[in-house]
Amino acid sequence: MIRDITIGQYYATDSVIHRLDPRVKVVGTLAYLISLFCFNKFSGYIIAALFFAILVKISHVPFKFMVKGLKPIMFMLIFTAALNLFWTPGEVVLVKAWVFTITLEGVKRSVFMALRLTFLIIGSSLMTLTTTPNQLTDALEKLLKPLNKIKVPVHEIAMMMSIALRFIPILVDETDKIMKAQMARGADFESGNVIQRIKAMLPILIPLFISAARRANDLALAMDARCYHGGKGRTKMHPLQYKKRDLAAYGVCVCYVVLLTVVVKISPF
C-alpha cells in the first residue's frame, strides 16, 4: 500500500508531455483541476475523461502505474461518497431505512464527488510523473515571480515545495523498510480494531519522524556547506524558454476549456 503512492515520483521516458515547458504543465494542471468543479453534468466528466486519456496516451506513462496511486486514498473516496449518498436531501427518494435516506440527488452528488477526487489525484500525478522536482521548482518560481514586488519570498517557497515533493518517495521507501523490519520482529499491522491498529503504527511513526528530521538536518548542512543562497542574482543551468510546442499546448488547454463549456451548456445530462 505504501509503495502505491505515486505523487512526487518521476517516470523517466521520452514523450511530448515530458518535453513541454514545466510552466505549461503547471498551468494546464491547474486549469484541468479547476474545470472539474465548474460543472455538474455527466457530459462534462466524459469530456474530462477523454482529454485525460489522450494525455496519458501521449505521455507514455503506464495507466496502471498511475491508477495504483488511488489505492492509498480508496478509503477516503468511499467515505466521501457514502457521506454524500446518505446525507444529501432531495425530492426523489429512492431508499429510506432507519436514519439513512438515499435520494436521486444524493446518488448524483456521490458519483460526481468520487469522479472529482479520482481525477484530482491522477491529474496531479500525471504532472509529477512527467516533471522532475527541479523543473517544478523553476516553473513555480517563474510563475510566482511577480509576487517579488510585494516582498514575497518566491524562491524560498518554490524550493520548499520542491523539497517536499522530493521527500515523498524517500519517506515512502523509508516507511516500507521500517514496516518490514517491525514485521520481522513480530509486529502485526493488519489485525485488531481501529485503536489497536493506531497503536501498532507508533513503532513506525517514531523512527520515521526521527529519520525525516535527520535527513532534513543533513540537507540543511549540505546546503550551508556549499554556501547556498537563493533569490536575486541566482542563475539557472537550464533557463526556461517557451517553444512552439509550448504555445501549442496552451492552445490545446484553451480548446479543452471552450469545448467543455460548450458541451456542458448544450448537453441535457
ZAMARGU-4260 file (C-alpha; in steps of 0.2 Angstrom, whole numbers, plus 5000, padded with zeros to 4 digits):
<rodrens>
0) 5000/5000/5000 | 5014/5012/5004 | 5023/5009/4988 | 5007/5013/4978 | 5009/5032/4982
5) 5014/5040/4965 | 5013/5059/4969 | 5030/5065/4969 | 5038/5052/4959 | 5045/5054/4942
10) 5043/5042/4927 | 5058/5044/4916 | 5054/5042/4897 | 5053/5052/4881 | 5037/5059/4876
15) 5029/5076/4871 | 5022/5079/4888 | 5039/5076/4896 | 5047/5089/4884 | 5035/5103/4887
20) 5040/5118/4897 | 5035/5114/4916 | 5026/5131/4917 | 5014/5124/4904 | 5011/5108/4914
25) 5008/5118/4930 | 4996/5130/4922 | 4987/5116/4912 | 4985/5105/4928 | 4978/5119/4937
30) 4966/5123/4923 | 4961/5105/4922 | 4958/5103/4941 | 4948/5119/4942 | 4937/5114/4927
35) 4932/5098/4937 | 4922/5110/4949 | 4914/5120/4936 | 4900/5108/4930 | 4888/5095/4937
40) 4884/5085/4922 | 4890/5068/4916 | 4894/5075/4899 | 4907/5086/4907 | 4916/5071/4915
45) 4915/5062/4899 | 4925/5076/4890 | 4937/5077/4905 | 4940/5058/4905 | 4943/5058/4886
50) 4955/5073/4887 | 4965/5065/4901 | 4965/5048/4892 | 4973/5057/4877 | 4986/5065/4888
55) 4991/5048/4896 | 4992/5040/4879 | 5005/5053/4873 | 5014/5054/4889 | 5020/5036/4888
60) 5016/5033/4907 | 5008/5016/4910 | 4990/5019/4915 | 4991/5005/4928 | 5006/5014/4937
65) 4995/5030/4938 | 4979/5021/4944 | 4988/5012/4958 | 4991/5029/4966 | 4972/5028/4970
70) 4974/5014/4982 | 4980/5024/4997 | 4965/5035/4996 | 4952/5022/4992 | 4945/5023/5010
75) 4943/5042/5008 | 4935/5040/4992 | 4922/5028/4999 | 4919/5038/5014 | 4916/5054/5005
80) 4905/5045/4993 | 4895/5037/5007 | 4893/5054/5016 | 4886/5062/5000 | 4875/5047/4996
85) 4866/5046/5013 | 4866/5064/5019 | 4861/5073/5003 | 4842/5079/5004 | 4832/5078/4988
90) 4814/5077/4981 | 4816/5060/4973 | 4818/5047/4987 | 4825/5030/4981 | 4828/5021/4998
95) 4823/5025/5016 | 4829/5014/5030 | 4831/5019/5048 | 4841/5036/5048 | 4848/5034/5031
100) 4839/5041/5016 | 4845/5039/4998 | 4839/5051/4985 | 4842/5053/4967 | 4851/5070/4970
105) 4862/5060/4983 | 4867/5047/4971 | 4872/5060/4958 | 4882/5070/4970 | 4890/5055/4977
110) 4896/5049/4959 | 4901/5067/4955 | 4912/5068/4971 | 4920/5052/4968 | 4924/5056/4950
115) 4931/5073/4955 | 4943/5066/4968 | 4949/5052/4956 | 4953/5065/4943 | 4961/5076/4955
120) 4973/5063/4961 | 4978/5056/4944 | 4978/5073/4936 | 4991/5079/4949 | 5000/5063/4947
125) 5002/5065/4929 | 5011/5082/4931 | 5023/5075/4944 | 5026/5059/4934 | 5032/5069/4919
130) 5041/5083/4928 | 5057/5082/4938 | 5057/5092/4955 | 5070/5104/4948 | 5059/5108/4934
135) 5044/5111/4946 | 5054/5122/4956 | 5060/5133/4941 | 5042/5133/4935 | 5034/5139/4951
140) 5047/5152/4954 | 5045/5159/4937 | 5026/5159/4938 | 5026/5167/4955 | 5040/5180/4951
145) 5028/5195/4950 | 5025/5192/4969 | 5043/5198/4972 | 5037/5216/4970 | 5027/5214/4986
150) 5041/5206/4996 | 5035/5188/4995 | 5050/5176/4996 | 5045/5167/4980 | 5062/5157/4978
155) 5061/5150/4996 | 5043/5145/4994 | 5046/5136/4977 | 5062/5127/4985 | 5052/5121/5000
160) 5038/5114/4989 | 5051/5105/4978 | 5060/5098/4993 | 5043/5092/5000 | 5039/5083/4983
165) 5056/5076/4983 | 5055/5069/5000 | 5038/5060/4997 | 5046/5045/4988 | 5061/5045/5000
170) 5049/5044/5015 | 5038/5031/5007 | 5054/5019/5004 | 5059/5023/5022 | 5042/5018/5029
175) 5042/5002/5019 | 5059/4997/5026 | 5053/5001/5044 | 5037/4991/5042 | 5046/4976/5035
180) 5059/4977/5050 | 5045/4978/5063 | 5035/4964/5055 | 5051/4953/5055 | 5051/4957/5074
185) 5033/4951/5076 | 5023/4967/5073 | 5006/4965/5067 | 4998/4980/5057 | 4983/4971/5049
190) 4973/4963/5064 | 4963/4971/5078 | 4952/4986/5079 | 4955/5004/5074 | 4963/5009/5091
195) 4974/4993/5091 | 4980/4997/5073 | 4984/5015/5078 | 4994/5010/5092 | 5003/4997/5081
200) 5008/5012/5070 | 5018/5021/5084 | 5034/5010/5081 | 5033/5016/5063 | 5030/5034/5066
205) 5043/5037/5079 | 5058/5031/5069 | 5051/5039/5053 | 5050/5056/5061 | 5067/5054/5068
210) 5074/5049/5051 | 5065/5063/5042 | 5072/5076/5055 | 5089/5068/5052 | 5088/5070/5033
215) 5082/5087/5034 | 5096/5092/5045 | 5109/5084/5034 | 5101/5093/5019 | 5102/5110/5028
220) 5120/5107/5032 | 5125/5102/5015 | 5116/5117/5008 | 5125/5128/5021 | 5142/5120/5017
225) 5140/5124/4999 | 5136/5142/5003 | 5119/5140/4995 | 5108/5156/4994 | 5093/5159/4983
230) 5084/5174/4977 | 5090/5188/4967 | 5106/5186/4956 | 5105/5167/4956 | 5106/5160/4938
235) 5099/5144/4930 | 5108/5130/4922 | 5093/5127/4910 | 5084/5143/4908 | 5065/5141/4904
240) 5061/5147/4887 | 5044/5144/4878 | 5045/5135/4861 | 5032/5132/4848 | 5026/5116/4856
245) 5023/5125/4872 | 5012/5138/4864 | 5003/5124/4855 | 5000/5116/4872 | 4992/5132/4879
250) 4981/5132/4864 | 4975/5114/4867 | 4971/5119/4885 | 4960/5134/4879 | 4952/5122/4866
255) 4948/5110/4880 | 4940/5123/4891 | 4930/5130/4877 | 4924/5113/4872 | 4920/5108/4890
260) 4910/5124/4892 | 4900/5122/4876 | 4896/5103/4879 | 4891/5106/4897 | 4880/5121/4891
265) 4870/5112/4877 | 4870/5094/4884 | 4854/5089/4894 | 4863/5077/4905
</rodrens>
